[in-house]
Amino acid sequence: MKRYDICIARLDPVQGSEMGKTRPVVIVSDDLRNQLLQTVAVCPLTRQLHPAWRSRLQVRCAGQTAEIAVDQIRVLNRTRLARKIAQLSARDADTLRRLISEMYGEP
């Protein structure tokens, strides 16, 4: 499990407006934490596109257009993750890192 790997994850059960079902997620926690902890920080992917939303990053995953939902970032137990299906490109990883910093970093 490495940062920027895209894996299939079971997100149910959910509450309220959380994204659910089994879907791809991108791991955003750093590699050291991924090794030491039983949890990982992830952003889910969706095929429901919202190009005008600044909290989303459009990417290609498994040959399809998808969005990384940075506004839905969450922590999962590693047991919710299944197989790795892809990895973000260096360019997309850099853009994702900047977007997370803009949304959750110091102003």
C-alpha positions as CSV (number, residue, x, y, z in Angstrom):
1,M,0.0,0.0,0.0
2,K,1.6,3.2,-1.2
3,R,0.6,6.8,-1.5
4,Y,-1.2,7.5,-4.8
5,D,-2.1,3.8,-5.3
6,I,-5.6,3.4,-6.5
7,C,-7.4,0.5,-4.8
8,I,-10.9,-0.9,-4.6
9,A,-12.4,-0.2,-1.2
10,R,-15.6,-1.0,0.6
11,L,-17.0,2.3,1.9
12,D,-20.3,1.0,3.4
13,P,-21.8,1.6,5.9
14,V,-22.0,5.3,5.5
15,Q,-23.8,8.1,7.2
16,G,-25.4,11.2,5.7
17,S,-23.8,12.5,2.5
18,E,-20.7,10.2,2.6
19,M,-19.8,8.4,-0.6
20,G,-20.6,4.7,-0.3
21,K,-20.6,1.3,-2.0
22,T,-17.5,-0.4,-3.3
23,R,-15.4,1.9,-5.4
24,P,-11.9,3.0,-6.3
25,V,-10.1,5.2,-3.8
26,V,-6.7,6.9,-4.0
27,I,-4.4,6.5,-0.9
28,V,-3.2,10.0,0.2
29,S,-1.6,9.1,3.5
30,D,2.2,8.9,3.4
31,D,4.1,5.6,3.0
32,L,5.4,5.5,6.6
33,R,2.0,5.8,8.1
34,N,0.6,3.3,5.7
35,Q,3.2,0.8,7.0
36,L,2.8,1.5,10.7
37,L,-0.9,2.1,11.1
38,Q,-3.9,-0.1,10.5
39,T,-5.7,2.9,8.8
40,V,-5.1,4.8,5.6
41,A,-6.3,8.2,4.5
42,V,-8.1,8.0,1.1
43,C,-10.1,10.1,-1.4
44,P,-12.8,8.2,-3.2
45,L,-13.2,8.3,-7.0
46,T,-16.5,8.8,-8.8
47,R,-17.6,8.8,-12.4
48,Q,-20.2,11.5,-11.6
49,L,-18.3,14.5,-13.0
50,H,-18.5,18.0,-11.6
51,P,-15.9,20.0,-13.7
52,A,-16.8,23.3,-12.0
53,W,-16.2,22.0,-8.5
54,R,-12.8,23.1,-7.2
55,S,-12.8,20.2,-4.7
56,R,-12.5,17.6,-7.5
57,L,-9.7,16.4,-9.7
58,Q,-10.5,14.8,-13.0
59,V,-8.3,11.8,-13.8
60,R,-8.2,8.7,-16.0
61,C,-8.6,5.4,-14.1
62,A,-8.8,2.0,-15.7
63,G,-9.5,3.6,-19.0
64,Q,-12.4,5.8,-17.8
65,T,-12.7,9.4,-16.8
66,A,-13.3,9.8,-13.1
67,E,-13.0,12.5,-10.4
68,I,-11.0,12.3,-7.2
69,A,-13.4,13.7,-4.5
70,V,-11.0,15.6,-2.3
71,D,-14.1,17.0,-0.4
72,Q,-14.8,13.4,0.7
73,I,-11.4,12.6,2.2
74,R,-11.7,10.0,5.0
75,V,-9.7,7.4,7.0
76,L,-10.4,3.7,6.5
77,N,-9.2,0.6,8.2
78,R,-6.8,-1.3,5.9
79,T,-9.2,-4.3,5.9
80,R,-11.6,-2.3,3.7
81,L,-9.1,-2.2,0.9
82,A,-9.0,-4.9,-1.8
83,R,-6.7,-5.0,-4.8
84,K,-4.7,-2.2,-6.3
85,I,-6.0,-1.3,-9.8
86,A,-3.8,1.7,-10.8
87,Q,-1.5,4.4,-9.6
88,L,-1.8,8.1,-10.2
89,S,0.6,9.7,-12.7
90,A,3.3,12.0,-11.2
91,R,1.4,15.0,-12.7
92,D,-1.9,14.0,-11.2
93,A,-0.2,13.2,-7.8
94,D,1.3,16.7,-7.8
95,T,-2.0,18.3,-8.6
96,L,-3.8,16.3,-5.9
97,R,-1.1,17.2,-3.4
98,R,-1.6,20.9,-4.2
99,L,-5.4,20.6,-4.0
100,I,-5.3,18.9,-0.6
101,S,-3.0,21.6,0.7
102,E,-5.3,24.4,-0.6
103,M,-8.4,22.8,1.0
104,Y,-6.9,21.6,4.3
105,G,-3.7,23.5,4.8
106,E,-3.0,26.7,6.6
107,P,-4.4,29.8,4.9
